[in-house]
Amino acid sequence: MIKIPDNILVFSNGNVDLYKAWGDYFNHYRAVNFKADVDYDRDLSFEEKTEKLNNAICKEISRKSGIANIDFKADPSLATNPTVTWATFSVIGSMIDMIISDVVANDFMQFAEVRNGGFGDNFVFDIASSDLFIVSKGANGKRHTFAQRQFNGQVTLIPEPRFVTVEEDLYRILCGKRNLAEYAVKCTLAMEKELSIDVYKAINDTYATLPTKFKEGAFTVDGFVKLAQRVQAANGGARCVVFGTKLGLSKILPSNDYLKMQLGDIYNRMGYLSTFMGVDLFEIPQKIDDTAGDYSFALEDDKLYFISTGVQKLVKIGFEGTTLNITDAQYTTANLTQATTLRKSWAVGIATNAKYGMMDVI
């Protein structure tokens, strides 16, 4: 189950019924729509949970606004109450805060470290040297060989705000047609998607600066094995695994036709091999680039990432503060629409002493 963080316990004043239902609801949604391997209560249908969650949200809005028994369908005028509007999106923001860091930590647990901070916080990461000392031959009459010192590095990440602005028709709000549970899910998934793109873009941007020995320009069996061995050896023997999109991983096949036939069942069932030459392969779910406007993919299908998971995490993610909401007054616009912006700040960067590699697959 999704953990309820301390800031949500403070926000809810210990009334966690909504947040328990929300965590279960979100896991159920991911399991049904994305085949995620997560736990959720199977005694209730998703539709029953939707109604139950919307009622719990209204109850929490009542508590936060100080207005008892909020029911938008029974009393549509509540939708135009500025205190209720503020409380509504404060509750939605707290629901996003509860989910986003937990989901991101779970999605990238093998190679990313997630930190949460307050407003105004930057995130400083100390990078210790991973090099071993050099052993040299000497002579009986020699006191010292050449002196060696190691120095730690430091990387600072400064969060930047991201925005989700949603416009809603006032008449739909008055009619009680707004599904707050669905709204919270979509906002959370939108931010999780954007963060995923940021993570892989941060890794890809380091390709040009990687040492030559840690990148391969095309897939070959020998090149694959050498790169996996090099990453593992450079990280003190920590197991190396490979990440890529389904299309990228589908290119990883033995050159021997007989071996291909033997692996056909696994390959057809998963779309790629789960293990190749003793190296585990993990799929990165592909994303759509919404800025392109033509349903282009956001993640590169021609890149494989060789990462040792047992050493210092490759990617660092820092969340600043809580989700803020900025909501227009209900009669601000001439067409009686109401715009709400949810603002969440985070930073993503590469900060590690571990060695990693990349391979192009064409």
ZISULLIN-V499958 format. One record per backbone hydrogen bond with DSSP energy under -1.0 kcal/mol. CO is the residue of the C=O (numbers start at 0). NH is the residue of the N-H. If there is no record, write none. Layout:
# ZISULLIN-V499958
co=CO nh=NH
co=CO nh=NH
This chain:
# ZISULLIN-V499958
co=4 nh=8
co=5 nh=9
co=6 nh=10
co=7 nh=11
co=8 nh=13
co=11 nh=14
co=13 nh=15
co=15 nh=19
co=16 nh=20
co=17 nh=21
co=18 nh=22
co=19 nh=23
co=20 nh=24
co=21 nh=25
co=22 nh=26
co=23 nh=27
co=24 nh=28
co=25 nh=29
co=26 nh=30
co=27 nh=31
co=28 nh=32
co=29 nh=33
co=29 nh=35
co=35 nh=37
co=44 nh=48
co=45 nh=49
co=46 nh=50
co=47 nh=51
co=48 nh=52
co=49 nh=53
co=50 nh=54
co=51 nh=55
co=52 nh=56
co=53 nh=57
co=54 nh=58
co=55 nh=59
co=56 nh=60
co=57 nh=61
co=58 nh=62
co=59 nh=63
co=60 nh=64
co=61 nh=65
co=70 nh=74
co=74 nh=77
co=75 nh=78
co=76 nh=79
co=77 nh=80
co=80 nh=84
co=81 nh=85
co=82 nh=86
co=83 nh=87
co=84 nh=88
co=85 nh=89
co=86 nh=90
co=87 nh=91
co=88 nh=92
co=89 nh=93
co=90 nh=94
co=91 nh=95
co=92 nh=96
co=93 nh=97
co=94 nh=98
co=95 nh=99
co=98 nh=102
co=99 nh=103
co=100 nh=104
co=101 nh=105
co=102 nh=106
co=103 nh=107
co=107 nh=110
co=107 nh=111
co=110 nh=314
co=112 nh=316
co=114 nh=318
co=116 nh=320
co=117 nh=120
co=122 nh=156
co=124 nh=154
co=126 nh=152
co=138 nh=141
co=152 nh=126
co=154 nh=124
co=156 nh=122
co=159 nh=345
co=161 nh=343
co=163 nh=341
co=165 nh=339
co=167 nh=337
co=168 nh=172
co=169 nh=173
co=170 nh=174
co=171 nh=176
co=172 nh=175
co=178 nh=182
co=179 nh=183
co=180 nh=184
co=181 nh=185
co=182 nh=186
co=183 nh=187
co=184 nh=188
co=185 nh=189
co=186 nh=190
co=187 nh=191
co=188 nh=192
co=189 nh=193
co=190 nh=194
co=191 nh=195
co=192 nh=196
co=193 nh=197
co=194 nh=198
co=195 nh=199
co=196 nh=200
co=197 nh=201
co=198 nh=202
co=199 nh=203
co=200 nh=204
co=202 nh=205
co=203 nh=206
co=206 nh=209
co=210 nh=213
co=211 nh=214
co=213 nh=357
co=215 nh=359
co=219 nh=223
co=220 nh=224
co=221 nh=225
co=222 nh=226
co=223 nh=227
co=224 nh=228
co=225 nh=229
co=226 nh=230
co=227 nh=231
co=228 nh=232
co=229 nh=233
co=231 nh=236
co=232 nh=235
co=234 nh=237
co=238 nh=308
co=240 nh=306
co=241 nh=281
co=242 nh=304
co=243 nh=283
co=244 nh=248
co=245 nh=249
co=247 nh=250
co=248 nh=251
co=250 nh=252
co=255 nh=259
co=256 nh=260
co=257 nh=261
co=258 nh=262
co=260 nh=263
co=262 nh=266
co=263 nh=267
co=264 nh=268
co=265 nh=269
co=266 nh=270
co=273 nh=280
co=275 nh=278
co=278 nh=275
co=279 nh=241
co=281 nh=243
co=286 nh=297
co=287 nh=289
co=288 nh=291
co=295 nh=288
co=301 nh=360
co=303 nh=358
co=304 nh=242
co=305 nh=356
co=306 nh=240
co=313 nh=350
co=314 nh=112
co=315 nh=348
co=316 nh=114
co=317 nh=346
co=318 nh=116
co=323 nh=342
co=325 nh=340
co=328 nh=331
co=332 nh=335
co=335 nh=169
co=337 nh=167
co=338 nh=327
co=339 nh=165
co=340 nh=325
co=341 nh=163
co=342 nh=323
co=343 nh=161
co=344 nh=319
co=345 nh=159
co=346 nh=317
co=348 nh=315
co=356 nh=305
co=357 nh=215
co=358 nh=303
